[in-house]
Amino acid sequence: SGEAGAADEARAALVRLERHYLNHPVRGGWYDQFDRDGKSLIDTIPASSFYHVLCAVTEAEQVLE
């Protein structure tokens, strides 16, 4: 926040988050780990990852206000 280009960086990070992690066939789900081809490496959706997803969105939101 307050840095030149911060809003653009936040928007780009949210796009990557959506594209790579949150674009999941289970509504409200996310990919925790995936290989270079985009295939999920695990069959579960760890609840502990939600903390990091929420924090990323919250931080970006502060910059975009």
SEVEX-655344 format. One record per residue: residue number from 1; residue in three letters; x, y, z of N, C-alpha, C in turn. Coordinates in pm, whole numbers, plus 50000, padded with zeros to 5 digits. Each point is the difference from the previous one (the first is absolute). Example, Ala and Ser with C-alpha at 12.3 -4.5 7.8 and 13.67 -1.06 7.14 Angstrom:
2
+------+------+-------+-------+-------+-------+-------+-------+-------+-------+-------+
| resi | resn |   nc1 |   nc2 |   nc3 |  cac1 |  cac2 |  cac3 |   cc1 |   cc2 |   cc3 |
+------+------+-------+-------+-------+-------+-------+-------+-------+-------+-------+
|    1 |  ALA | 51319 | 49431 | 50780 | 49911 | 50119 | 50000 | 50090 | 50120 | 50000 |
|    2 |  SER | 49965 | 50105 | 49928 | 50082 | 50119 | 50006 | 49923 | 50109 | 50073 |
+------+------+-------+-------+-------+-------+-------+-------+-------+-------+-------+
//
This chain:
65
+------+------+-------+-------+-------+-------+-------+-------+-------+-------+-------+
| resi | resn |   nc1 |   nc2 |   nc3 |  cac1 |  cac2 |  cac3 |   cc1 |   cc2 |   cc3 |
+------+------+-------+-------+-------+-------+-------+-------+-------+-------+-------+
|    1 |  SER | 50085 | 49882 | 50000 | 49915 | 50118 | 50000 | 50089 | 50124 | 50000 |
|    2 |  GLY | 49965 | 50094 | 49918 | 50078 | 50123 | 49996 | 50120 | 49995 | 49908 |
|    3 |  GLU | 50029 | 49885 | 49945 | 50113 | 49988 | 49908 | 49951 | 50005 | 49856 |
|    4 |  ALA | 50076 | 50064 | 49916 | 49963 | 50007 | 49858 | 49989 | 49859 | 49943 |
|    5 |  GLY | 49891 | 49973 | 49932 | 49980 | 49871 | 49936 | 49943 | 49893 | 50092 |
|    6 |  ALA | 49978 | 50031 | 50127 | 49952 | 49898 | 50095 | 49864 | 49946 | 49960 |
|    7 |  ALA | 49911 | 50086 | 49955 | 49865 | 49955 | 49962 | 50007 | 49905 | 49880 |
|    8 |  ASP | 50085 | 50032 | 49904 | 50015 | 49912 | 49883 | 50058 | 49864 | 50041 |
|    9 |  GLU | 50096 | 50000 | 50091 | 50059 | 49875 | 50049 | 49896 | 49918 | 50075 |
|   10 |  ALA | 49917 | 50067 | 50080 | 49896 | 49930 | 50075 | 49899 | 49936 | 49905 |
|   11 |  ARG | 49959 | 50075 | 49899 | 49905 | 49946 | 49901 | 50060 | 49879 | 49928 |
|   12 |  ALA | 50125 | 50010 | 49961 | 50066 | 49890 | 49930 | 50011 | 49877 | 50091 |
|   13 |  ALA | 50029 | 50022 | 50127 | 50009 | 49888 | 50095 | 49865 | 49932 | 50017 |
|   14 |  LEU | 49892 | 50079 | 50005 | 49866 | 49942 | 50013 | 49963 | 49920 | 49875 |
|   15 |  VAL | 50039 | 50046 | 49884 | 49974 | 49927 | 49876 | 50073 | 49866 | 50004 |
|   16 |  ARG | 50127 | 50001 | 50042 | 50076 | 49875 | 50009 | 49941 | 49906 | 50104 |
|   17 |  LEU | 49957 | 50055 | 50113 | 49938 | 49919 | 50104 | 49876 | 49931 | 49947 |
|   18 |  GLU | 49917 | 50075 | 49930 | 49877 | 49944 | 49942 | 50034 | 49894 | 49895 |
|   19 |  ARG | 50091 | 50033 | 49909 | 50032 | 49911 | 49888 | 50063 | 49869 | 50046 |
|   20 |  HIS | 50094 | 50008 | 50092 | 50078 | 49881 | 50035 | 49949 | 49924 | 50121 |
|   21 |  TYR | 49939 | 50068 | 50095 | 49962 | 49933 | 50124 | 49849 | 49988 | 50021 |
|   22 |  LEU | 49925 | 50102 | 49962 | 49858 | 50002 | 50035 | 49908 | 49950 | 49890 |
|   23 |  ASN | 50051 | 49977 | 49882 | 49921 | 49948 | 49889 | 49988 | 49849 | 50017 |
|   24 |  HIS | 49912 | 49959 | 50088 | 49990 | 49861 | 50045 | 49860 | 49947 | 49970 |
|   25 |  PRO | 49988 | 49872 | 49963 | 49868 | 49946 | 49968 | 49905 | 49993 | 50120 |
|   26 |  VAL | 50054 | 50000 | 50121 | 49916 | 50001 | 50120 | 49976 | 50147 | 50037 |
|   27 |  ARG | 49874 | 50041 | 49997 | 49968 | 50140 | 50032 | 50053 | 50035 | 50139 |
|   28 |  GLY | 50077 | 50107 | 50008 | 50060 | 50042 | 50126 | 50129 | 49926 | 50032 |
|   29 |  GLY | 50043 | 49911 | 49912 | 50123 | 49925 | 50022 | 50120 | 50070 | 49938 |
|   30 |  TRP | 50115 | 49944 | 50022 | 50122 | 50055 | 49943 | 50101 | 49888 | 49984 |
|   31 |  TYR | 50098 | 50025 | 49917 | 50113 | 49908 | 49985 | 50107 | 50040 | 50099 |
|   32 |  ASP | 50051 | 49904 | 50072 | 50104 | 50029 | 50098 | 50138 | 49983 | 49939 |
|   33 |  GLN | 50017 | 49894 | 49923 | 50127 | 49972 | 49935 | 49973 | 49944 | 49861 |
|   34 |  PHE | 50078 | 50042 | 49904 | 49984 | 49946 | 49865 | 50134 | 49992 | 49931 |
|   35 |  ASP | 50007 | 49914 | 49898 | 50124 | 49984 | 49926 | 50010 | 50106 | 49890 |
|   36 |  ARG | 50106 | 49997 | 49924 | 50021 | 50103 | 49898 | 49898 | 49994 | 49887 |
|   37 |  ASP | 49928 | 49888 | 49989 | 49894 | 49988 | 49900 | 49864 | 50043 | 50054 |
|   38 |  GLY | 49996 | 50041 | 50127 | 49875 | 50044 | 50060 | 49917 | 49890 | 50063 |
|   39 |  LYS | 50054 | 49879 | 50006 | 49929 | 49888 | 50060 | 50021 | 50002 | 50152 |
|   40 |  SER | 49889 | 49984 | 50074 | 50008 | 50000 | 50146 | 50087 | 49886 | 50049 |
|   41 |  LEU | 50085 | 50028 | 50097 | 50088 | 49898 | 50057 | 49936 | 49931 | 50120 |
|   42 |  ILE | 49891 | 50054 | 50051 | 49933 | 49939 | 50114 | 49851 | 49991 | 49972 |
|   43 |  ASP | 49933 | 49907 | 50067 | 49857 | 49977 | 49978 | 49911 | 50074 | 50100 |
|   44 |  THR | 50060 | 50074 | 50091 | 49923 | 50068 | 50103 | 50012 | 50152 | 49985 |
|   45 |  ILE | 49917 | 50071 | 50073 | 50007 | 50146 | 50005 | 50029 | 50036 | 50146 |
|   46 |  PRO | 50127 | 50019 | 50036 | 50035 | 50026 | 50139 | 49938 | 50130 | 50051 |
|   47 |  ALA | 49934 | 49992 | 50114 | 49940 | 50119 | 50060 | 50105 | 50101 | 50040 |
|   48 |  SER | 50120 | 49955 | 50032 | 50105 | 50092 | 50042 | 50038 | 50098 | 49889 |
|   49 |  SER | 49981 | 49963 | 49876 | 50031 | 50090 | 49888 | 49905 | 50117 | 49992 |
|   50 |  PHE | 49879 | 49984 | 50051 | 49901 | 50106 | 49994 | 50052 | 50127 | 50068 |
|   51 |  TYR | 50074 | 49985 | 50108 | 50058 | 50114 | 50071 | 50085 | 50084 | 49904 |
|   52 |  HIS | 50082 | 49935 | 49921 | 50090 | 50071 | 49909 | 49923 | 50065 | 49885 |
|   53 |  VAL | 49899 | 49931 | 49950 | 49916 | 50057 | 49894 | 49929 | 50124 | 50053 |
|   54 |  LEU | 49941 | 49990 | 50116 | 49929 | 50113 | 50060 | 50093 | 50118 | 50025 |
|   55 |  CYS | 50119 | 49973 | 50051 | 50096 | 50108 | 50025 | 50043 | 50068 | 49871 |
|   56 |  ALA | 50021 | 49924 | 49895 | 50040 | 50058 | 49871 | 49892 | 50093 | 49947 |
|   57 |  VAL | 49877 | 49956 | 50006 | 49889 | 50082 | 49951 | 49983 | 50124 | 50087 |
|   58 |  THR | 50013 | 49985 | 50131 | 49987 | 50114 | 50092 | 50109 | 50103 | 49975 |
|   59 |  GLU | 50122 | 49956 | 49982 | 50110 | 50094 | 49973 | 49979 | 50073 | 49867 |
|   60 |  ALA | 49959 | 49927 | 49899 | 49977 | 50063 | 49870 | 49887 | 50100 | 50009 |
|   61 |  GLU | 49897 | 49966 | 50074 | 49884 | 50089 | 50014 | 50042 | 50133 | 50063 |
|   62 |  GLN | 50092 | 49998 | 50095 | 50046 | 50122 | 50065 | 50067 | 50093 | 49900 |
|   63 |  VAL | 50074 | 49943 | 49907 | 50070 | 50079 | 49899 | 49901 | 50054 | 49897 |
|   64 |  LEU | 49895 | 49925 | 49972 | 49907 | 50036 | 49894 | 49888 | 50096 | 50046 |
|   65 |  GLU | 49991 | 50027 | 50130 | 49894 | 50090 | 50049 | 50017 | 50141 | 49950 |
+------+------+-------+-------+-------+-------+-------+-------+-------+-------+-------+
//
